[in-house]
Amino acid sequence: MPIRAFVFDAYGTLFDVHAAIARHRDVAGPEGDRLSEIWRAKQLEYAWMLSAAGHYVDFWTLTERALDHALARCPTVDRALRSTLLDAYFKLDAFPDARHALSALHAKGLKTAILSNGSPRMLDGAVTAAGIGADLDAVLSVDTIRIYKPRREVYAMAADALAIAPAEIAFISSNRWDVMGATAFGFRTAWVNRGRMPEEYNELAPVRVLADLGALADPA
């Protein structure tokens, strides 16, 4: 079947999750990068564990809690940066290749959408700051169903919203666990392996592995 729609994960795929600390690295000091890594890891961990326990807290609240944990783990980073970092996270930078890919795909008449764990307010802030809203047909948040990826119900949201069969949807994510969940659901998947990480979940492999999103805009 031909691909009729491209659905993208948001954080790490279209938006740089480490952009917040990158803007303030000089102030954050030597533990800045470590803080950013812990912040991201705990943000995801909280979402997974709450879903496994049958409980839901919105992603912005989890982002705040994860930052508090990271600040406690990195005592050399001034806690006065907290509000500054949260504001920066609300307006994360889009990767340059993300803008190009979305524009090129949309110009070809293909449907494009975001499917994200992010709250609606977070996604609206990021999409607006990046100026990519005109190239998106839908921005879908798990907040609608109050459960996080990689649950099947989340991926079903995209197929339902676009009214397109899973086999005709390409799902793109930089998160290998997300690609695993989307593959299990029935999407045709691509893993954007920006960090050149080793393969995982071999039994649920992506159709393609990309270094960045440029290959989607300019296929070989």
C-alpha positions as CSV (number, residue, x, y, z in Angstrom):
1,M,0.0,0.0,0.0
2,P,1.2,3.5,-0.7
3,I,2.0,5.8,2.2
4,R,-0.8,8.4,2.6
5,A,0.3,10.1,5.8
6,F,3.4,10.8,7.9
7,V,2.9,10.9,11.6
8,F,5.7,12.3,13.8
9,D,6.7,12.0,17.4
10,A,7.4,15.5,18.8
11,Y,10.2,15.5,21.4
12,G,13.6,14.4,20.1
13,T,12.2,13.9,16.6
14,L,10.9,17.3,15.5
15,F,11.9,19.3,18.6
16,D,15.3,19.2,20.3
17,V,14.7,18.2,23.9
18,H,18.1,19.5,25.0
19,A,17.6,22.9,23.5
20,A,16.5,24.3,26.8
21,I,19.8,23.6,28.6
22,A,21.8,24.5,25.4
23,R,20.5,28.1,25.6
24,H,21.7,28.4,29.2
25,R,24.7,26.1,29.3
26,D,27.1,28.8,30.4
27,V,24.9,29.7,33.4
28,A,24.1,26.0,34.2
29,G,27.8,25.1,34.4
30,P,29.6,21.8,34.1
31,E,26.6,19.7,35.2
32,G,24.3,21.2,32.6
33,D,24.4,18.4,30.1
34,R,24.0,15.8,32.9
35,L,21.0,17.7,34.2
36,S,19.4,17.7,30.8
37,E,19.9,13.9,30.4
38,I,18.4,13.2,33.8
39,W,15.5,15.6,33.1
40,R,14.6,13.8,29.9
41,A,15.1,10.3,31.3
42,K,12.9,11.0,34.4
43,Q,10.2,12.7,32.3
44,L,9.8,9.5,30.2
45,E,10.1,7.2,33.2
46,Y,7.3,9.0,35.1
47,A,5.0,8.7,32.1
48,W,5.7,5.0,31.6
49,M,5.4,4.1,35.3
50,L,2.2,6.0,35.8
51,S,0.6,4.4,32.7
52,A,1.7,1.0,34.0
53,A,0.0,1.8,37.3
54,G,-3.2,2.9,35.6
55,H,-2.7,6.5,36.6
56,Y,-2.4,9.7,34.6
57,V,-0.7,13.1,35.3
58,D,-0.3,15.5,32.4
59,F,3.1,15.7,30.7
60,W,3.8,19.3,31.7
61,T,3.5,18.4,35.4
62,L,5.8,15.4,34.8
63,T,8.2,17.7,33.0
64,E,8.3,20.0,36.1
65,R,8.7,17.1,38.5
66,A,11.5,15.6,36.3
67,L,13.4,18.9,36.3
68,D,13.1,19.2,40.1
69,H,14.6,15.7,40.4
70,A,17.4,16.6,38.0
71,L,18.2,19.7,39.9
72,A,18.4,17.7,43.1
73,R,20.8,15.3,41.4
74,C,22.9,18.1,40.1
75,P,23.5,20.5,43.0
76,T,26.0,22.7,41.2
77,V,23.2,24.0,38.9
78,D,21.5,27.0,40.4
79,R,17.9,26.2,41.2
80,A,17.1,29.8,40.2
81,L,17.3,28.6,36.6
82,R,14.2,26.4,37.1
83,S,11.7,28.9,35.7
84,T,14.0,29.9,32.9
85,L,14.6,26.3,31.8
86,L,10.8,25.5,31.9
87,D,10.1,28.5,29.8
88,A,12.7,27.4,27.3
89,Y,11.3,23.9,27.2
90,F,7.9,25.3,26.4
91,K,9.5,26.9,23.2
92,L,12.0,24.2,22.2
93,D,13.9,24.6,18.9
94,A,12.8,22.5,16.0
95,F,15.5,20.7,14.2
96,P,16.2,22.4,10.8
97,D,15.7,19.1,9.0
98,A,12.2,18.8,10.6
99,R,11.0,22.0,9.1
100,H,12.3,21.0,5.7
101,A,10.8,17.5,5.8
102,L,7.3,18.7,6.9
103,S,7.2,21.4,4.2
104,A,8.3,19.0,1.5
105,L,5.9,16.2,2.5
106,H,3.0,18.6,2.8
107,A,3.8,20.1,-0.6
108,K,3.4,16.6,-2.1
109,G,-0.2,16.5,-0.8
110,L,0.6,14.0,1.9
111,K,-1.1,14.2,5.3
112,T,1.2,15.2,8.2
113,A,0.6,15.0,11.9
114,I,2.2,15.0,15.3
115,L,1.3,12.3,17.8
116,S,2.9,13.1,21.2
117,N,2.9,12.4,24.9
118,G,3.1,16.2,25.3
119,S,0.1,18.2,26.7
120,P,-1.9,20.3,24.3
121,R,-0.5,23.5,25.7
122,M,3.1,22.2,25.4
123,L,2.6,21.1,21.8
124,D,0.9,24.4,20.8
125,G,3.8,26.3,22.3
126,A,6.4,24.3,20.4
127,V,4.6,24.3,17.1
128,T,3.9,28.0,17.3
129,A,7.5,28.8,18.3
130,A,8.9,26.7,15.4
131,G,6.4,28.1,12.9
132,I,5.5,24.7,11.5
133,G,1.7,24.7,12.1
134,A,0.9,25.4,8.4
135,D,2.5,22.1,7.4
136,L,0.6,20.0,9.9
137,D,-2.9,18.5,9.4
138,A,-3.3,17.4,13.0
139,V,-1.5,17.8,16.4
140,L,-2.6,14.9,18.6
141,S,-1.9,14.7,22.4
142,V,-2.3,11.7,24.6
143,D,-4.1,14.0,27.0
144,T,-7.3,13.2,25.1
145,I,-7.2,9.6,26.3
146,R,-5.1,10.1,29.4
147,I,-2.6,7.3,28.8
148,Y,1.0,7.4,27.4
149,K,2.9,5.8,24.6
150,P,3.7,3.1,23.8
151,R,0.2,1.9,24.5
152,R,-1.7,0.8,21.4
153,E,-4.6,3.2,22.2
154,V,-2.3,6.1,21.6
155,Y,-1.3,5.0,18.1
156,A,-4.9,4.3,17.2
157,M,-5.6,8.0,17.8
158,A,-3.6,8.9,14.7
159,A,-5.3,6.3,12.4
160,D,-8.7,7.4,13.7
161,A,-8.1,11.1,13.4
162,L,-6.7,10.9,9.9
163,A,-9.2,8.1,8.8
164,I,-6.3,6.2,7.3
165,A,-5.4,2.5,7.8
166,P,-2.3,1.9,9.9
167,A,-0.5,0.2,7.0
168,E,-0.8,3.4,5.0
169,I,0.7,5.6,7.7
170,A,4.4,6.1,8.2
171,F,5.3,6.8,11.8
172,I,8.6,8.6,12.5
173,S,10.3,8.8,15.8
174,S,13.8,9.3,17.3
175,N,12.8,7.2,20.3
176,R,13.4,3.5,19.6
177,W,10.8,2.4,22.2
178,D,8.3,4.6,20.4
179,V,9.1,3.0,17.1
180,M,8.7,-0.4,18.7
181,G,5.2,0.5,19.9
182,A,4.2,2.0,16.6
183,T,5.5,-1.1,14.7
184,A,3.6,-3.4,17.0
185,F,0.4,-1.4,16.3
186,G,0.8,-1.8,12.5
187,F,2.4,1.5,11.3
188,R,5.2,1.5,8.8
189,T,7.9,3.0,10.9
190,A,11.2,4.9,10.6
191,W,13.7,5.4,13.4
192,V,15.5,8.7,13.3
193,N,18.7,7.6,15.0
194,R,20.3,11.0,15.6
195,G,22.5,9.8,18.3
196,R,23.7,6.6,16.5
197,M,22.4,4.4,19.2
198,P,22.6,0.6,19.1
199,E,19.6,-1.3,17.9
200,E,17.0,-2.6,20.4
201,Y,13.7,-4.5,20.1
202,N,14.9,-6.6,17.2
203,E,11.6,-8.4,16.9
204,L,9.9,-5.1,16.1
205,A,12.3,-3.5,13.7
206,P,11.6,-0.3,11.8
207,V,11.2,-0.3,8.0
208,R,13.9,2.3,7.8
209,V,16.7,3.8,9.9
210,L,17.5,7.4,9.2
211,A,20.3,9.7,10.3
212,D,17.9,12.6,10.2
213,L,14.7,13.7,8.6
214,G,16.3,14.9,5.4
215,A,15.8,11.6,3.7
216,L,12.1,12.0,4.0
217,A,12.1,15.3,2.2
218,D,14.7,14.2,-0.4
219,P,14.5,10.4,-0.9
220,A,17.4,8.8,-2.7
